[in-house]
Amino acid sequence: MQESINSNIVYKATLVASVGGLLFGYDTAVISGAIGFMKTYYHLSDVMTGWIASCALLGCIAGAMYSGKLSDAVGRKRVLMLSAVLFTISSVGTAIAQDLWIFVIFRIIGGMGIGIASMLSPMYISEMAPAAIRGRLISIFQLGIVTGILIIYFVNAYIAGIHNENWNISTGWRWMFGSGIIPSVIFVLLLLSVPESPRWLAGQRRNAEALEILRHINGTEKAKQELESINELLKDEMPFSFAEVKETQFKQPLIIGILLAVFSQITGINAIMYYAPEIFKSTGVGSDSAFMQTILVGIINLIFTFVAIRYVDHWGRKKLLLLGVSGMTICLFIVGFAFHTRQQGYLVLVAILGYIASFAMSLGPLTFVVIAEIFPAKARATAMSVATFFLWLSVFLVSQTFPILIGSVGNAGTFWMYMAIAVLTFIFVWKMIPETKGKTLEEIEKGWKKNRHG
């Protein structure tokens, strides 16, 4: 009975935090269905198309940058609620905006919500989760992201099919953005039902509250041991400052976290997620078929995220990353080859689905798993903000440059460039990423301290 109660509390907190991931996926991918219609409506150039597709990412960068410090000050839960409110405001504003620049402002506001959720949801889960299943639980956040992407693909396809092309160009794309109001309000309501992070409470010297939450998760004896371990690391520590980054225990995980976040994006995932219908249209299929193929991308993304959830705590982070990045490299080569030899059609579809499957079981979820685990408690919120800031900066650069690259070096050259970056990613994972499977956050932190002294 006690085990059932423990599991229920942990999984409930994980699932609620993962709704932040659902909003993240929903709000970032909504542009994939709307951008083609907006391009016609506003007569956008390639550069302006890239800007409209990526403007929300400026908000993501700002949200990621400030959410760590803010969550240290007022708590993880309150800042997650702020992200839900920002999502709601953005959904309403983008749906009714009459001017393109007003639309951009509301997209940036929504981006701030995405930036907060992308940093804070996995950190909240990592601070709630028992070590033995932490990888699996943080991977559920990625499941939330891909579920949000899949849902909005269906919503976009449904809205696009209500009336004709002219209606989609004038009005349909507004409905796509406005549909985000529903999951945003659900997220606000669900957050009211979960506890604050026990590790944040301990950091605020609210030990009685922290112990009560840990007791529900781990049972009385283990809760006391865990709270002692948390407080041991917090003892006599001054607030974290960037001047301390030169110390190995902070510098090494920060470098790894930043590089992993950057590599996870510059291998091209968001170019495909944002522009999937346009990529498929370029192979010669019609608009309706392109939307259906895009839905297939979302389904594969969802299915293979379950592979990561199933095996991350069994095989470990490193093995899954190496396997997935290898698959991405091969598939990117095939996509480039198909465009180069004009053998497009289904070869491009199959290779892109293989790429998505490889990403979904590796870099997709495990980037968030690793950066939620490797940072010392003192620096966790700030360091995760920095790593997530670089993640969103990379997303911005990829989505901004993709239409320009396609227009200049062509489809084949663009995908081969992403392939070369995937090879570098494989080398980085092989040489630099530590295995954190089965270790508590406190044990991981002690490992960095041993490196410093050793």
C-alpha positions as CSV (number, residue, x, y, z in Angstrom):
1,M,0.0,0.0,0.0
2,Q,2.8,2.4,0.9
3,E,4.6,1.7,-2.4
4,S,1.4,2.4,-4.3
5,I,1.0,5.8,-2.5
6,N,4.6,6.6,-3.2
7,S,4.3,5.8,-6.9
8,N,1.0,7.8,-7.2
9,I,2.5,11.0,-5.8
10,V,5.7,10.8,-7.9
11,Y,3.9,9.9,-11.1
12,K,1.2,12.6,-10.5
13,A,3.8,15.3,-10.1
14,T,5.7,14.0,-13.1
15,L,2.6,13.9,-15.3
16,V,1.5,17.4,-14.3
17,A,4.9,18.9,-14.9
18,S,4.9,17.0,-18.3
19,V,1.8,19.0,-19.3
20,G,4.4,21.9,-19.4
21,G,6.1,19.8,-22.0
22,L,2.9,19.2,-23.9
23,L,2.4,23.0,-24.1
24,F,6.0,23.4,-25.2
25,G,5.5,20.9,-28.0
26,Y,2.0,22.3,-28.9
27,D,3.1,25.9,-29.0
28,T,6.4,25.4,-30.9
29,A,4.9,23.1,-33.6
30,V,1.7,25.0,-34.2
31,I,3.7,27.2,-36.6
32,S,4.3,24.2,-38.9
33,G,0.7,24.2,-40.0
34,A,0.3,27.9,-40.1
35,I,3.5,29.2,-41.7
36,G,2.5,28.3,-45.4
37,F,-0.8,30.1,-45.1
38,M,0.8,33.1,-43.3
39,K,3.5,33.3,-46.0
40,T,0.8,33.8,-48.6
41,Y,-1.4,36.1,-46.5
42,Y,1.5,38.4,-45.6
43,H,3.5,37.9,-48.8
44,L,6.6,36.9,-46.8
45,S,10.1,36.6,-48.2
46,D,12.4,33.6,-47.2
47,V,14.0,35.8,-44.5
48,M,10.7,37.0,-43.1
49,T,9.3,33.4,-43.2
50,G,12.3,32.4,-41.1
51,W,11.6,35.3,-38.7
52,I,7.9,34.6,-38.2
53,A,8.7,30.8,-37.7
54,S,11.4,31.6,-35.1
55,C,10.3,34.8,-33.3
56,A,8.8,32.9,-30.4
57,L,12.3,31.6,-29.7
58,L,13.4,35.0,-28.6
59,G,10.9,34.6,-25.8
60,C,12.1,31.0,-25.1
61,I,15.7,32.4,-24.7
62,A,14.5,35.1,-22.3
63,G,12.2,32.6,-20.3
64,A,15.1,30.1,-20.0
65,M,17.5,32.8,-18.9
66,Y,15.5,34.2,-16.0
67,S,13.4,31.2,-14.9
68,G,16.3,29.6,-12.9
69,K,16.9,32.6,-10.6
70,L,13.2,33.3,-10.3
71,S,12.4,29.7,-9.3
72,D,15.2,29.8,-6.7
73,A,13.5,32.9,-5.3
74,V,9.8,32.0,-5.3
75,G,9.7,28.2,-5.9
76,R,9.4,25.8,-8.9
77,K,5.7,25.5,-8.8
78,R,4.8,29.2,-8.9
79,V,7.1,29.8,-11.9
80,L,5.6,26.9,-13.7
81,M,2.2,28.5,-13.1
82,L,3.6,31.7,-14.6
83,S,4.5,29.8,-17.8
84,A,0.9,28.5,-18.1
85,V,-0.4,32.1,-17.8
86,L,2.0,33.3,-20.5
87,F,0.9,30.4,-22.8
88,T,-2.8,31.5,-22.4
89,I,-2.1,35.2,-23.1
90,S,-0.1,34.2,-26.2
91,S,-2.8,31.9,-27.6
92,V,-5.5,34.6,-27.3
93,G,-3.2,37.4,-28.7
94,T,-1.9,35.5,-31.7
95,A,-5.4,34.4,-32.7
96,I,-6.8,38.0,-32.8
97,A,-3.7,40.1,-33.7
98,Q,-4.6,42.2,-36.8
99,D,-1.0,43.4,-37.4
100,L,2.0,41.2,-38.1
101,W,4.2,42.9,-35.4
102,I,1.4,42.5,-32.8
103,F,1.4,38.8,-33.7
104,V,5.2,38.7,-33.2
105,I,4.9,40.3,-29.7
106,F,2.3,37.7,-28.6
107,R,4.4,34.8,-30.1
108,I,7.4,36.1,-28.0
109,I,5.2,36.1,-24.9
110,G,4.3,32.5,-25.6
111,G,7.9,31.7,-26.2
112,M,8.7,33.0,-22.6
113,G,6.3,30.4,-21.3
114,I,8.0,27.7,-23.4
115,G,11.4,28.7,-22.2
116,I,10.3,28.5,-18.6
117,A,8.6,25.1,-19.0
118,S,11.5,23.6,-20.9
119,M,13.9,24.4,-18.1
120,L,11.7,24.1,-15.0
121,S,9.5,21.0,-15.8
122,P,12.5,18.6,-16.1
123,M,14.2,20.1,-13.1
124,Y,11.1,19.9,-11.0
125,I,10.7,16.2,-12.0
126,S,14.4,15.5,-11.2
127,E,14.0,17.0,-7.8
128,M,10.9,14.9,-7.0
129,A,12.0,11.6,-8.5
130,P,13.7,8.6,-6.8
131,A,17.1,7.8,-8.3
132,A,16.1,4.3,-9.7
133,I,13.4,5.7,-12.0
134,R,14.6,9.3,-12.5
135,G,15.6,8.9,-16.1
136,R,12.3,7.3,-17.0
137,L,10.4,10.1,-15.3
138,I,12.3,13.0,-16.9
139,S,11.8,11.2,-20.2
140,I,8.0,11.5,-19.6
141,F,8.5,15.3,-20.0
142,Q,9.8,14.6,-23.5
143,L,6.7,12.4,-24.0
144,G,4.6,15.4,-23.1
145,I,6.5,17.5,-25.7
146,V,5.9,14.9,-28.5
147,T,2.3,14.4,-27.5
148,G,1.8,18.2,-27.8
149,I,3.4,18.1,-31.2
150,L,1.2,15.2,-32.4
151,I,-2.0,16.8,-31.0
152,I,-1.3,20.1,-32.8
153,Y,-0.5,18.3,-36.0
154,F,-4.0,16.7,-35.8
155,V,-5.6,20.0,-34.8
156,N,-3.8,21.8,-37.7
157,A,-4.9,19.2,-40.2
158,Y,-8.5,19.3,-38.9
159,I,-8.6,23.1,-39.1
160,A,-7.0,23.1,-42.5
161,G,-9.7,20.7,-43.7
162,I,-12.7,22.7,-42.5
163,H,-12.9,25.0,-45.5
164,N,-10.9,25.8,-48.6
165,E,-7.4,27.2,-49.2
166,N,-8.6,30.8,-49.2
167,W,-10.3,30.4,-45.8
168,N,-7.1,28.9,-44.4
169,I,-5.0,31.8,-45.7
170,S,-7.4,34.5,-44.3
171,T,-8.6,32.8,-41.1
172,G,-7.7,29.2,-40.5
173,W,-4.2,29.8,-39.3
174,R,-5.6,32.1,-36.5
175,W,-7.7,29.2,-35.3
176,M,-4.6,27.0,-35.1
177,F,-2.9,29.5,-32.7
178,G,-6.1,30.1,-30.7
179,S,-6.6,26.4,-30.0
180,G,-3.7,26.6,-27.5
181,I,-6.0,28.3,-24.9
182,I,-7.5,24.9,-23.9
183,P,-4.3,23.0,-22.8
184,S,-3.0,26.2,-21.2
185,V,-5.9,26.6,-18.8
186,I,-5.8,22.8,-18.0
187,F,-2.1,23.2,-17.0
188,V,-2.9,26.1,-14.6
189,L,-5.6,24.0,-12.9
190,L,-3.5,20.8,-12.6
191,L,-0.6,22.7,-11.0
192,L,-2.8,23.6,-8.1
193,S,-2.8,19.8,-7.1
194,V,0.9,19.1,-6.9
195,P,3.5,19.8,-4.1
196,E,6.5,22.1,-4.2
197,S,10.0,20.6,-4.9
198,P,11.3,19.1,-1.6
199,R,14.9,20.1,-2.6
200,W,13.8,23.7,-3.1
201,L,12.0,23.6,0.3
202,A,15.2,22.2,1.9
203,G,17.2,25.0,0.3
204,Q,14.8,27.5,1.9
205,R,15.3,25.8,5.3
206,R,11.7,24.6,5.3
207,N,12.8,21.2,6.4
208,A,9.5,20.0,7.9
209,E,7.6,20.6,4.6
210,A,10.5,19.0,2.6
211,L,10.5,15.9,4.9
212,E,6.7,15.5,4.6
213,I,6.9,15.4,0.8
214,L,10.0,13.1,0.8
215,R,8.2,10.8,3.3
216,H,5.2,10.4,0.9
217,I,7.7,9.6,-1.9
218,N,10.2,7.3,-0.1
219,G,8.8,6.3,3.2
220,T,9.8,7.7,6.6
221,E,13.3,6.2,7.0
222,K,14.6,6.9,3.5
223,A,13.1,10.4,3.6
224,K,15.1,11.2,6.7
225,Q,18.3,9.9,5.1
226,E,17.6,11.8,1.8
227,L,16.9,15.1,3.7
228,E,20.1,14.7,5.6
229,S,22.0,14.1,2.4
230,I,20.4,17.2,0.8
231,N,21.2,19.4,3.8
232,E,24.8,18.1,4.0
233,L,25.4,19.4,0.6
234,L,23.6,22.7,1.3
235,K,25.4,23.2,4.6
236,D,27.6,26.3,4.8
237,E,27.2,27.1,1.1
238,M,26.9,30.7,0.0
239,P,24.6,31.5,-3.0
240,F,26.0,30.4,-6.3
241,S,27.8,33.0,-8.4
242,F,29.3,32.7,-11.9
243,A,32.8,33.5,-10.4
244,E,32.8,29.9,-9.2
245,V,32.4,28.4,-12.6
246,K,36.1,27.9,-12.9
247,E,35.9,25.2,-10.2
248,T,35.8,21.7,-11.8
249,Q,32.6,20.7,-10.0
250,F,30.7,23.5,-11.8
251,K,32.8,24.0,-15.0
252,Q,32.8,20.5,-16.3
253,P,29.0,19.8,-16.0
254,L,28.3,23.3,-17.3
255,I,30.4,22.7,-20.5
256,I,28.8,19.3,-21.0
257,G,25.3,20.7,-20.4
258,I,25.7,23.6,-22.9
259,L,27.3,21.4,-25.6
260,L,24.7,18.7,-25.3
261,A,21.9,21.3,-25.5
262,V,23.4,22.9,-28.6
263,F,24.2,19.6,-30.4
264,S,20.6,18.3,-29.7
265,Q,19.3,21.2,-31.8
266,I,21.9,21.9,-34.5
267,T,21.5,18.4,-35.9
268,G,18.3,19.8,-37.5
269,I,15.4,18.5,-35.5
270,N,13.4,21.7,-35.4
271,A,14.0,22.4,-39.1
272,I,12.0,19.2,-39.7
273,M,9.4,19.9,-36.9
274,Y,8.7,23.5,-38.0
275,Y,8.8,23.0,-41.7
276,A,7.7,19.4,-42.1
277,P,4.7,20.1,-44.4
278,E,6.9,22.4,-46.6
279,I,9.6,19.8,-46.8
280,F,7.1,17.1,-47.9
281,K,5.5,19.6,-50.4
282,S,8.9,20.1,-52.0
283,T,9.0,16.3,-52.8
284,G,6.0,16.8,-55.1
285,V,3.1,15.7,-52.8
286,G,0.1,17.9,-52.4
287,S,-0.9,20.0,-49.4
288,D,-3.3,17.4,-47.9
289,S,-0.8,14.6,-48.3
290,A,2.0,16.8,-46.7
291,F,-0.2,17.3,-43.6
292,M,-0.9,13.6,-43.3
293,Q,2.8,12.8,-43.7
294,T,3.5,15.4,-41.0
295,I,1.1,13.6,-38.7
296,L,3.0,10.4,-39.3
297,V,6.2,12.2,-38.2
298,G,4.4,13.1,-34.9
299,I,3.2,9.5,-34.4
300,I,6.7,8.0,-34.9
301,N,8.1,10.7,-32.5
302,L,5.6,9.6,-29.9
303,I,6.2,5.8,-30.3
304,F,10.0,6.0,-30.1
305,T,9.9,8.3,-27.1
306,F,8.5,5.2,-25.3
307,V,11.7,3.4,-26.2
308,A,13.7,6.0,-24.2
309,I,11.3,5.8,-21.3
310,R,11.5,2.0,-21.3
311,Y,15.3,1.6,-21.5
312,V,16.9,4.8,-20.1
313,D,17.3,3.4,-16.6
314,H,18.2,0.0,-17.9
315,W,20.7,0.6,-20.7
316,G,21.9,4.0,-19.3
317,R,22.0,7.5,-20.9
318,K,25.2,7.1,-22.8
319,K,24.4,3.9,-24.7
320,L,21.0,5.2,-25.9
321,L,22.5,8.5,-27.0
322,L,25.2,6.8,-29.1
323,L,22.7,4.4,-30.7
324,G,20.3,7.3,-31.5
325,V,22.9,9.7,-32.9
326,S,24.2,6.9,-35.1
327,G,20.7,6.4,-36.6
328,M,20.3,10.2,-37.1
329,T,23.6,10.4,-39.0
330,I,22.6,7.6,-41.4
331,C,19.1,9.0,-42.0
332,L,20.4,12.5,-42.6
333,F,22.8,11.1,-45.3
334,I,19.9,9.3,-47.0
335,V,17.6,12.4,-47.0
336,G,20.5,14.5,-48.6
337,F,21.1,11.7,-51.1
338,A,17.5,11.4,-52.0
339,F,17.3,15.2,-52.8
340,H,20.6,15.1,-54.5
341,T,19.6,12.3,-56.9
342,R,16.0,13.5,-57.2
343,Q,14.7,10.2,-55.8
344,Q,12.3,12.0,-53.5
345,G,8.8,10.8,-52.7
346,Y,8.8,8.0,-50.2
347,L,12.5,7.7,-49.7
348,V,12.6,11.1,-48.1
349,L,9.6,10.2,-46.0
350,V,11.1,6.9,-44.7
351,A,14.5,8.5,-44.0
352,I,12.9,11.4,-42.1
353,L,10.8,9.0,-40.1
354,G,14.0,7.1,-39.3
355,Y,15.7,10.3,-38.2
356,I,12.8,11.2,-36.0
357,A,12.7,7.7,-34.5
358,S,16.4,7.9,-33.7
359,F,16.1,11.4,-32.2
360,A,13.0,10.5,-30.1
361,M,14.8,7.6,-28.4
362,S,18.0,9.5,-27.7
363,L,18.8,13.3,-27.9
364,G,15.1,14.3,-27.6
365,P,14.4,13.1,-24.1
366,L,18.0,12.4,-22.9
367,T,19.2,16.0,-23.3
368,F,16.7,17.0,-20.6
369,V,17.5,13.9,-18.5
370,V,21.2,14.7,-18.5
371,I,21.0,18.5,-17.9
372,A,18.5,17.9,-15.1
373,E,20.9,15.5,-13.3
374,I,24.5,16.7,-13.7
375,F,24.5,20.1,-12.0
376,P,25.3,20.5,-8.3
377,A,22.3,21.5,-6.1
378,K,23.8,25.0,-5.4
379,A,24.0,25.8,-9.1
380,R,21.2,23.6,-10.5
381,A,18.6,26.2,-11.4
382,T,21.2,28.8,-12.7
383,A,23.2,26.2,-14.7
384,M,20.0,24.6,-16.2
385,S,18.9,28.2,-17.2
386,V,22.3,28.7,-18.9
387,A,22.1,25.3,-20.7
388,T,18.5,25.8,-21.7
389,F,19.3,29.3,-22.9
390,F,21.9,27.9,-25.3
391,L,19.4,25.2,-26.4
392,W,16.9,27.9,-27.4
393,L,19.5,30.1,-29.0
394,S,20.4,27.0,-31.1
395,V,16.8,26.4,-32.0
396,F,16.5,30.0,-33.1
397,L,19.5,29.9,-35.3
398,V,18.4,26.6,-36.9
399,S,14.8,27.7,-37.6
400,Q,16.0,31.2,-38.8
401,T,18.6,29.8,-41.2
402,F,16.8,26.7,-42.5
403,P,14.7,28.6,-45.3
404,I,17.9,30.5,-46.2
405,L,20.0,27.4,-46.4
406,I,17.4,25.6,-48.5
407,G,17.3,28.6,-50.9
408,S,21.1,28.9,-51.1
409,V,22.8,25.4,-50.8
410,G,19.7,23.4,-51.6
411,N,17.9,20.5,-49.8
412,A,20.8,18.0,-50.2
413,G,23.5,20.4,-49.0
414,T,21.4,21.4,-45.9
415,F,20.7,17.9,-44.7
416,W,24.4,16.8,-45.3
417,M,25.5,19.7,-43.2
418,Y,23.2,18.5,-40.4
419,M,24.7,15.0,-40.9
420,A,28.3,16.3,-40.4
421,I,27.2,17.9,-37.1
422,A,25.6,14.6,-36.0
423,V,29.0,12.9,-36.5
424,L,30.6,15.5,-34.2
425,T,27.7,14.9,-31.7
426,F,28.5,11.2,-31.6
427,I,32.2,11.9,-30.8
428,F,31.2,14.4,-28.1
429,V,28.8,11.9,-26.4
430,W,31.4,9.1,-26.6
431,K,34.2,11.2,-25.1
432,M,32.4,13.6,-22.6
433,I,29.0,12.4,-21.3
434,P,29.2,10.7,-17.9
435,E,26.9,7.8,-17.1
436,T,24.4,8.9,-14.3
437,K,22.1,5.8,-14.3
438,G,21.0,4.8,-10.8
439,K,22.8,7.6,-8.9
440,T,21.0,10.1,-6.6
441,L,21.5,13.7,-7.5
442,E,23.7,14.0,-4.4
443,E,25.9,11.1,-5.5
444,I,26.3,12.7,-8.9
445,E,27.3,16.0,-7.2
446,K,29.9,14.2,-5.0
447,G,31.4,12.7,-8.2
448,W,32.2,16.1,-9.6
449,K,33.7,17.1,-6.3
450,K,36.0,14.0,-6.4
451,N,37.1,15.1,-9.9
452,R,37.9,18.5,-8.5
453,H,40.1,17.0,-5.8
454,G,41.5,14.2,-8.0
